[in-house]
């Protein structure tokens, strides 16, 4: 099963990066291959806010909608995503944000997935790491657009 882990030190606060990743509805504005996003519902569940969200991913002839449960742990500065429905057999991702001062943080991203379709799984394996690096860079570019480059 393909997986990817990346850790970055960024010149933005942990709060800024957490808010950027938590704003799922804005993903089509900056994430590669994300053509649409819809929040189905939001609810407080104990110490977390839980969103059910749909994303539409478009890449060449491939266009699929998938649903996820996004759990926002604001106190712990963590975001967990679990797959609900769509073309995957399994998909899980985690974002962790750790403050390194007022204007700096460490962001760790982990994702693993498996498509239901063996052909899609094989094709995804060919470009998976590059695609995940592009996604992480897209979040970094969005942070710079929103907050500017900090010294």
C-alpha positions in Angstrom: 0.0 0.0 0.0 1.6 3.3 -1.0 2.4 5.7 1.9 4.2 9.0 2.2 5.5 10.9 5.2 6.9 14.4 5.0 8.1 16.8 7.8 8.7 20.4 7.1 9.9 23.4 9.2 7.9 26.4 8.0 8.1 30.2 8.7 4.4 30.3 9.7 2.7 29.8 13.1 1.3 26.4 13.8 -2.1 28.1 14.1 -1.8 29.5 10.6 -0.9 26.2 9.1 -3.5 24.3 11.0 -6.2 26.8 9.8 -5.0 26.5 6.2 -5.2 22.7 6.2 -8.5 22.6 8.1 -10.2 24.9 5.5 -11.2 22.0 3.2 -13.8 24.0 1.3 -10.9 26.1 -0.1 -8.9 23.2 -1.5 -10.0 23.7 -5.1 -8.5 27.2 -5.1 -4.9 25.8 -4.7 -4.5 22.1 -4.5 -3.4 20.3 -7.7 -6.1 18.0 -9.2 -8.8 19.1 -6.7 -11.6 20.4 -8.8 -14.4 20.6 -6.2 -15.0 20.4 -2.5 -18.2 20.2 -0.5 -18.7 20.1 3.3 -21.6 17.7 3.9 -21.8 18.3 7.7 -19.9 19.7 10.7 -20.4 18.6 14.3 -18.6 18.9 17.6 -17.7 15.5 19.0 -16.1 15.9 22.4 -12.8 17.8 22.0 -12.9 17.6 18.2 -14.8 19.1 15.4 -15.8 16.5 12.8 -16.5 17.3 9.1 -17.8 15.0 6.5 -16.5 16.3 3.2 -16.5 15.4 -0.5 -13.6 16.1 -2.8 -13.6 15.7 -6.6 -10.2 14.8 -7.9 -9.5 15.3 -11.7 -6.4 14.0 -13.5 -6.4 13.6 -17.2 -9.3 11.1 -17.9 -9.7 10.2 -14.3 -12.4 12.1 -12.4 -13.6 10.7 -9.1 -15.5 12.0 -6.0 -14.6 10.6 -2.6 -16.0 11.2 0.8 -13.9 11.7 4.0 -14.4 12.1 7.7 -12.1 14.9 8.7 -11.4 15.2 12.5 -10.0 18.5 13.6 -8.2 18.4 17.0 -7.6 22.1 17.6 -6.2 21.7 21.1 -3.7 19.0 19.9 -3.0 20.8 16.6 -3.8 17.6 14.6 -6.0 16.7 11.7 -7.0 13.2 10.9 -8.8 12.1 7.7 -10.5 8.8 7.2 -12.0 7.5 3.9 -15.8 7.1 3.7 -16.7 6.3 0.1 -15.5 6.5 -3.5 -12.8 4.8 -5.6 -10.5 3.8 -2.7 -10.4 0.6 -0.7 -8.6 2.5 2.0 -7.3 6.1 2.6 -6.0 7.7 5.8 -4.0 10.8 6.4 -2.7 12.8 9.3 -1.4 16.3 9.7 0.5 17.3 12.9 1.5 20.9 13.6 4.1 21.8 16.3 4.9 25.4 17.2 8.6 26.2 17.2 8.0 29.8 18.3 5.5 32.5 17.4 6.3 32.5 13.7 7.6 29.1 13.0 6.3 25.5 13.1 7.0 22.0 12.1 4.4 20.3 10.0 4.3 16.5 9.5 2.1 14.9 6.9 1.4 11.2 6.5 -0.9 9.5 4.0 -1.5 5.9 2.9 -4.1 4.6 0.5 -5.2 1.8 -1.7 -7.5 2.0 -4.8 -10.3 -0.6 -5.3 -9.3 -0.8 -9.0 -5.9 -2.6 -9.5 -5.2 -0.6 -12.7 -5.6 2.7 -10.9 -3.5 1.4 -8.0 -0.7 0.5 -10.4 -0.9 3.8 -12.1 -1.0 5.7 -8.8 2.1 3.9 -7.6 4.1 5.3 -10.5 3.6 9.0 -9.6 2.4 8.8 -5.9 5.5 10.3 -4.2 5.8 13.1 -6.7 2.1 13.8 -6.4 2.2 13.9 -2.6 5.3 16.3 -2.7 3.3 18.6 -5.0 0.4 18.6 -2.6 2.6 19.6 0.3 4.3 22.3 -1.8 0.8 23.6 -2.7 0.0 24.0 1.0 3.3 25.9 1.5 2.6 28.1 -1.5 -0.9 28.9 -0.2 0.6 29.8 3.2 3.0 32.2 1.5 0.1 33.7 -0.5 -2.1 34.2 2.6 0.6 35.2 5.1 3.6 36.3 3.1 7.1 35.0 3.6 8.3 35.6 7.1 11.9 36.3 8.1 
